Amino acid sequence: MKIYIKNMVCLGTRFFVIQELEGLGHKYNIFKSEEINFEEDLSRAERKKLDQSMQQYGLELNYAGSDLLSKIRHAILDLVENHIAP
């Protein structure tokens, strides 16, 4: 199951997300930028609890897919974090 996290703009935010995922006991195999791929599907209750925990950091979960704005943000962050000239 893939989810996308809106408003994740720095590595510090990623740290908080990882802490929450581990605290809630969710196993994932891919975590890149705004995308998390879980090993198993989350139940409705688990998704609701995860969504509530992310909201405390100003983050929003999206289960349908990443929008264009998120892709642009990811590209810009990649350029900045890896010191790549545009």
Secondary structure, DSSP 4 states (H G I P E B T S, - for coil): -EEEEET--SHHHHHHHHHHHHHHT--EEEEETTEEEESSPPPHHHHHHHHHHHHTTT-EEESS---HHHHHHHHHHHHHHTT---
